[in-house]
């Protein structure tokens, strides 16, 4: 029984090879799934969390190439300490499967385990290792802090003390929201080929797209063939705008302000880790697997609170040789509407005092939206503001 783990045909390599050279898809061929389901029914099961389910879905489609499953000890240690797999391949975040000690003891001696979500078996794990790990050390090295108020650290501290490792073979995935936008790397690569895009820039977001985002996306579109607008729709902080609301914002924005033949909207089903600089590299490598040649890295990419410097997520790319990453980061500074310039600008091109810049805090924007008032058009397109106002009015944001 083997997943489609070595898909490296020429048509999947264009416009850019996957990370590691081959798209490691772990979804079993249709003809093998029924036998896998029957096998899983006789195995001990591990119930996945929503975050673990997101990782399983990304493994299934090859988005985590070159990974074929959850990390073993040698890879885990190298990723945490060096931002590389044991073989030297750049990989900045551990992708692991945590269980509590009691569950780990119950699995002792098992060679294969069923992975389930809400009681439904979805995959087989070839159990190679079970090992304990130092959560505080992982927090300090991966997140740069062991402060439990950091949402990524809190999630780490809240998970089990034993990590299970091994390759996965996925035979089912539950129905998920945004099915029409839930494209795998194979599907986005096919879409890019159909459009004739040789260069594609990815934009990672967990927020509605405001004028500053629109500006840097369109700057990028001046130098590449297409844009993959790729919002993250997995687990985020409770105070982030819900994914359903954000997706509607993207739809109305694209309908009125972007060339239809140069943008592809698809969702990224990952959970947000809020790991700042390391997650910026992670987002880049994963978008490389989706077929993107470039990725926009703005200020405080994947950051939260004051845990990271404003441009740390850009500087981290300087620690690697360009060929090790294989996707080009486009580094943008903070952008704003300048009244004196009469348009969008950044500190790189605008000579005017900050008093001329239209900037609003997130708190002030939320206050306006809750009051049913649109933020200035220089900050947010009115169509986007209307979607957000309606969401706040209905209690959906």
C-alpha positions as CSV (number, residue, x, y, z in Angstrom):
1,X,0.0,0.0,0.0
2,X,1.7,3.3,-1.1
3,X,0.5,6.8,-1.3
4,X,1.3,9.0,-4.4
5,X,4.6,9.9,-2.7
6,X,6.9,10.4,-5.7
7,X,4.9,12.6,-8.1
8,X,7.6,14.6,-9.9
9,X,6.4,14.5,-13.5
10,X,7.4,17.5,-15.6
11,X,4.0,19.0,-15.7
12,X,4.0,19.2,-11.9
13,X,7.4,20.8,-11.8
14,X,6.4,23.9,-13.7
15,X,6.7,26.7,-13.0
16,X,8.8,25.7,-10.0
17,X,9.8,22.3,-8.5
18,X,8.3,21.4,-5.1
19,X,10.5,21.6,-2.1
20,X,12.8,18.6,-2.2
21,X,12.1,18.1,-5.9
22,X,9.0,15.8,-5.6
23,X,5.4,16.5,-4.6
24,X,4.9,14.1,-1.7
25,X,1.1,13.4,-1.9
26,X,-0.1,11.1,0.9
27,X,-3.7,10.6,-0.3
28,X,-4.1,7.0,-1.3
29,X,-5.3,6.1,-4.9
30,X,-9.0,5.5,-4.9
31,X,-8.5,1.8,-5.6
32,X,-6.6,1.4,-2.3
33,X,-8.8,3.3,0.0
34,X,-11.5,0.7,0.8
35,X,-8.8,-1.8,1.9
36,X,-7.2,0.9,4.1
37,X,-10.5,1.7,5.7
38,X,-11.0,-2.0,6.6
39,X,-7.5,-2.2,8.0
40,X,-8.0,0.9,10.1
41,X,-11.2,-0.6,11.7
42,X,-9.1,-3.3,13.3
43,X,-6.3,-0.9,14.6
44,X,-6.0,1.2,17.8
45,X,-6.9,4.8,17.0
46,X,-5.6,8.2,17.8
47,X,-8.2,11.0,17.8
48,X,-6.9,14.1,16.1
49,X,-7.4,17.7,17.2
50,X,-8.5,20.3,14.7
51,X,-4.9,21.5,14.4
52,X,-3.6,18.0,13.8
53,X,-6.4,17.4,11.2
54,X,-5.2,20.5,9.3
55,X,-1.7,19.1,9.2
56,X,-3.0,15.7,8.0
57,X,-4.9,17.5,5.1
58,X,-1.8,19.3,4.1
59,X,0.3,16.1,4.2
60,X,-2.4,14.4,2.1
61,X,-2.1,17.0,-0.7
62,X,1.6,17.3,-0.7
63,X,1.7,20.9,0.7
64,X,4.2,19.8,3.3
65,X,6.6,18.2,0.8
66,X,9.2,16.8,1.4
67,X,7.5,15.5,4.5
68,X,5.6,12.2,4.2
69,X,4.3,12.1,7.8
70,X,4.9,13.3,11.3
71,X,8.5,14.0,12.3
72,X,10.7,11.4,14.0
73,X,13.2,12.4,16.7
74,X,16.2,13.1,14.5
75,X,14.2,15.3,12.2
76,X,12.4,17.0,15.1
77,X,15.6,17.8,16.8
78,X,17.2,19.2,13.7
79,X,14.1,21.3,12.8
80,X,13.9,22.8,16.3
81,X,17.6,23.5,16.7
82,X,18.7,24.3,13.1
83,X,15.5,24.9,11.0
84,X,16.5,21.9,8.9
85,X,15.6,18.3,8.5
86,X,18.2,15.8,9.5
87,X,19.3,15.6,5.9
88,X,20.0,19.3,5.8
89,X,16.8,20.3,3.9
90,X,15.5,23.7,5.1
91,X,12.3,23.2,7.2
92,X,11.6,25.7,10.0
93,X,8.6,24.3,12.0
94,X,8.1,20.9,13.6
95,X,5.1,19.0,12.2
96,X,4.3,16.6,14.9
97,X,1.6,14.4,16.3
98,X,1.3,14.8,20.1
99,X,-0.6,12.4,22.4
100,X,-0.7,12.1,26.2
101,X,1.4,9.5,28.0
102,X,-1.5,7.1,28.7
103,X,-2.4,6.9,25.0
104,X,1.3,6.4,24.1
105,X,1.6,3.6,26.6
106,X,-1.5,2.0,25.1
107,X,0.0,2.0,21.7
108,X,3.3,0.4,22.8
109,X,4.2,-2.3,20.4
110,X,1.8,-1.2,17.7
111,X,3.3,-0.9,14.2
112,X,0.3,0.8,12.6
113,X,-2.3,3.2,14.1
114,X,-5.6,4.6,12.7
115,X,-5.9,8.4,12.8
116,X,-9.4,9.6,13.4
117,X,-11.4,12.8,13.7
118,X,-14.7,13.0,15.6
119,X,-14.6,9.2,15.7
120,X,-14.2,8.7,11.9
121,X,-11.0,7.0,10.7
122,X,-9.1,9.0,8.1
123,X,-5.6,7.6,7.7
124,X,-3.1,5.0,8.7
125,X,0.1,6.0,10.6
126,X,3.1,3.6,10.2
127,X,4.3,4.1,13.8
128,X,8.1,4.3,13.7
129,X,8.8,6.1,16.9
130,X,7.2,7.5,20.1
131,X,9.3,10.0,22.0
132,X,9.1,12.6,24.7
133,X,10.3,16.2,24.1
134,X,11.1,19.4,25.9
135,X,8.2,21.8,25.3
136,X,9.9,24.8,26.9
137,X,12.9,24.3,24.7
138,X,10.8,24.0,21.6
139,X,8.9,27.2,22.6
140,X,12.1,29.2,23.1
141,X,13.8,28.0,19.9
142,X,10.7,28.0,17.6
143,X,8.7,30.8,18.9
144,X,11.5,32.9,20.5
145,X,9.6,32.8,23.9
146,X,8.4,30.5,26.5
147,X,5.6,32.9,27.5
148,X,2.3,31.0,27.7
149,X,0.4,34.1,26.7
150,X,1.8,33.6,23.2
151,X,-1.0,31.7,21.3
152,X,1.5,29.3,19.6
153,X,3.3,28.6,22.9
154,X,-0.1,28.1,24.6
155,X,-1.1,25.5,22.0
156,X,2.3,23.7,22.4
157,X,1.9,23.6,26.2
158,X,-1.6,22.3,25.9
159,X,-0.8,19.3,23.8
160,X,0.4,15.8,24.8
161,X,3.9,15.0,26.1
162,X,4.7,12.2,23.6
163,X,5.2,12.6,19.9
164,X,4.2,9.8,17.5
165,X,6.2,9.6,14.3
166,X,5.8,7.9,10.9
167,X,4.5,8.1,7.4
168,X,0.8,8.6,6.8
169,X,-1.5,7.1,4.2
170,X,-4.7,9.1,4.0
171,X,-7.9,7.4,2.7
172,X,-10.6,9.9,3.8
173,X,-10.9,13.6,4.7
174,X,-14.0,15.0,6.2
175,X,-16.1,17.6,4.3
176,X,-14.6,21.0,5.0
177,X,-15.8,24.6,4.4
178,X,-14.9,26.4,1.3
179,X,-14.8,23.3,-0.9
180,X,-14.6,25.3,-4.1
181,X,-11.6,27.1,-3.0
182,X,-9.8,24.2,-1.3
183,X,-7.2,23.5,-4.0
184,X,-4.3,21.1,-3.5
185,X,-0.8,21.9,-4.8
186,X,-1.5,19.6,-7.8
187,X,-4.6,21.7,-8.6
188,X,-3.0,25.1,-8.2
189,X,-0.1,24.0,-10.4
190,X,-2.6,22.9,-13.0
191,X,-4.4,26.2,-12.8
192,X,-1.2,28.1,-13.2
193,X,-0.3,26.1,-16.3
194,X,-3.8,26.6,-17.8
195,X,-3.4,30.4,-17.4
196,X,0.1,30.3,-18.8
197,X,1.6,31.8,-15.6
198,X,5.4,31.2,-15.4
199,X,5.8,33.4,-12.3
200,X,3.3,33.5,-9.5
201,X,3.4,35.5,-6.3
202,X,1.6,34.2,-3.1
203,X,0.0,36.4,-0.5
204,X,-0.5,34.8,2.9
205,X,-3.2,36.4,5.1
206,X,-5.4,35.7,8.0
207,X,-7.1,39.1,7.8
208,X,-9.3,41.0,5.4
209,X,-7.4,42.6,2.6
210,X,-7.2,46.4,3.1
211,X,-5.8,49.0,0.9
212,X,-2.2,48.5,2.2
213,X,-2.4,44.8,1.2
214,X,-4.0,45.6,-2.1
215,X,-1.2,48.0,-2.9
216,X,1.7,45.6,-2.2
217,X,-0.2,42.8,-4.1
218,X,-0.5,45.0,-7.2
219,X,3.1,46.1,-6.9
220,X,4.0,42.5,-7.0
221,X,1.7,41.9,-10.0
222,X,3.7,44.4,-12.0
223,X,6.6,41.9,-12.0
224,X,5.0,38.5,-12.1
225,X,2.3,36.8,-14.2
226,X,-0.2,36.0,-11.5
227,X,-1.2,36.3,-7.9
228,X,-2.3,33.4,-5.6
229,X,-4.4,35.0,-2.9
230,X,-4.1,32.3,-0.3
231,X,-5.8,33.1,3.0
232,X,-5.3,30.8,5.9
233,X,-8.6,29.2,7.0
234,X,-7.4,26.8,9.8
235,X,-7.5,27.5,13.5
236,X,-6.6,31.1,14.5
237,X,-7.0,33.3,17.6
238,X,-10.5,33.8,18.9
239,X,-10.4,37.6,18.1
240,X,-9.3,37.1,14.5
241,X,-12.0,37.8,11.9
242,X,-13.8,34.5,11.0
243,X,-12.7,32.8,7.8
244,X,-16.2,32.9,6.3
245,X,-16.3,36.7,6.7
246,X,-12.8,37.1,5.4
247,X,-13.5,35.0,2.3
248,X,-16.5,37.2,1.4
249,X,-14.3,40.3,1.7
250,X,-11.8,38.7,-0.8
251,X,-14.6,37.9,-3.2
252,X,-16.0,41.5,-3.3
253,X,-12.6,43.0,-3.6
254,X,-11.5,40.7,-6.4
255,X,-14.8,41.3,-8.3
256,X,-14.3,45.1,-8.4
257,X,-10.6,45.9,-8.2
258,X,-8.4,43.1,-9.7
259,X,-8.0,41.7,-13.2
260,X,-9.8,38.4,-13.2
261,X,-7.3,36.6,-15.4
262,X,-4.4,37.4,-13.1
263,X,-5.6,36.3,-9.7
264,X,-6.5,32.9,-8.3
265,X,-8.3,32.8,-4.9
266,X,-7.7,29.5,-3.0
267,X,-7.7,28.7,0.7
268,X,-4.8,27.5,2.8
269,X,-6.2,25.0,5.4
270,X,-3.3,25.3,7.9
271,X,-3.7,26.2,11.5
272,X,-2.0,29.5,12.4
273,X,1.1,29.0,14.6
274,X,2.0,32.7,15.1
275,X,5.7,31.8,14.9
276,X,6.8,35.0,13.3
277,X,10.1,34.7,11.4
278,X,10.1,30.9,11.3
279,X,6.5,30.8,10.1
280,X,7.4,33.2,7.3
281,X,9.9,30.7,5.9
282,X,7.4,27.9,6.4
283,X,4.8,29.9,4.5
284,X,7.2,30.4,1.7
285,X,8.2,26.8,1.4
286,X,4.6,25.6,1.4
287,X,3.6,28.1,-1.3
288,X,6.6,26.9,-3.3
289,X,4.9,23.5,-3.1
290,X,1.7,25.1,-4.4
291,X,3.7,26.2,-7.4
292,X,4.5,29.8,-6.5
293,X,7.8,31.4,-7.5
294,X,7.5,34.4,-5.2
295,X,5.9,35.3,-1.9
296,X,5.1,38.6,-0.3
297,X,6.6,39.0,3.1
298,X,5.4,42.2,4.8
299,X,6.0,43.7,8.2
300,X,5.6,41.4,11.2
301,X,4.6,38.4,8.9
302,X,2.9,35.7,11.1
303,X,3.6,37.8,14.2
304,X,1.5,38.4,17.3
305,X,1.7,41.0,20.0
306,X,5.2,42.4,20.5
307,X,7.1,39.1,20.4
308,X,9.0,39.8,17.1
309,X,10.7,42.8,15.5
310,X,8.8,44.5,12.7
311,X,11.0,43.1,10.0
312,X,12.5,40.0,11.6
313,X,10.4,37.8,9.2
314,X,12.2,39.4,6.3
315,X,15.7,39.2,7.8
316,X,15.4,35.5,8.5
317,X,15.6,34.7,4.8
318,X,19.2,36.1,4.8
319,X,20.2,33.1,6.9
320,X,19.7,30.8,3.9
321,X,21.2,30.5,0.4
322,X,18.5,31.5,-2.2
323,X,18.7,28.0,-3.8
324,X,18.0,26.4,-0.4
325,X,14.6,28.2,-0.2
326,X,13.9,28.1,-3.9
327,X,11.1,30.8,-3.8
328,X,11.8,34.5,-3.9
329,X,10.6,36.6,-0.9
330,X,9.4,40.1,-2.0
331,X,10.0,42.2,1.1
332,X,7.6,45.1,1.6
333,X,7.6,47.8,4.2
334,X,4.6,49.2,6.0
335,X,2.3,51.0,3.4
336,X,-0.3,53.7,3.9
337,X,-2.3,56.3,2.1
338,X,-0.4,59.6,2.0
339,X,-2.6,62.7,1.6
340,X,0.3,64.8,0.3
341,X,1.3,62.1,-2.3
342,X,-2.4,61.5,-3.2
343,X,-2.0,57.8,-3.1
344,X,-0.6,54.6,-1.5
345,X,3.0,54.8,-0.5
346,X,5.7,53.5,1.9
347,X,8.6,55.0,3.7
348,X,10.8,54.0,0.8
349,X,9.0,56.4,-1.6
350,X,7.1,58.9,0.5
351,X,9.0,62.0,1.7
352,X,6.1,63.4,3.9
353,X,5.6,63.6,7.6
354,X,3.5,60.9,9.3
355,X,0.8,63.4,9.9
356,X,-0.1,63.1,6.2
357,X,-0.5,59.3,6.5
358,X,-3.9,57.7,6.9
359,X,-3.3,54.9,9.4
360,X,-5.8,53.3,11.9
361,X,-5.2,51.0,14.7
362,X,-7.1,47.7,14.7
363,X,-9.0,48.8,17.8
364,X,-10.2,52.0,16.0
365,X,-11.2,50.1,12.9
366,X,-13.3,47.6,15.1
367,X,-14.9,50.6,16.9
368,X,-16.0,52.1,13.5
369,X,-17.3,48.8,12.2
370,X,-19.3,48.0,15.3
371,X,-20.8,51.5,15.1
372,X,-21.8,50.8,11.5
373,X,-19.4,53.4,10.2
374,X,-17.1,52.8,7.3
375,X,-13.4,53.4,7.9
376,X,-11.9,56.0,5.4
377,X,-11.9,54.8,1.8
378,X,-8.1,55.4,1.8
379,X,-7.9,52.6,4.4
380,X,-10.5,50.1,3.3
381,X,-12.5,49.7,0.1
382,X,-16.2,50.5,0.9
383,X,-17.3,47.1,-0.4
384,X,-15.0,45.3,2.1
385,X,-16.1,47.7,4.9
386,X,-19.8,46.8,4.2
387,X,-19.1,43.1,4.5
388,X,-17.4,43.7,7.8
389,X,-20.1,46.0,9.1
390,X,-22.7,43.4,8.3
391,X,-20.7,40.7,10.1
392,X,-20.3,42.8,13.2
393,X,-24.0,43.7,13.1
394,X,-24.9,40.0,12.9
395,X,-22.4,38.9,15.6
396,X,-20.3,37.0,13.0
397,X,-17.2,39.0,13.8
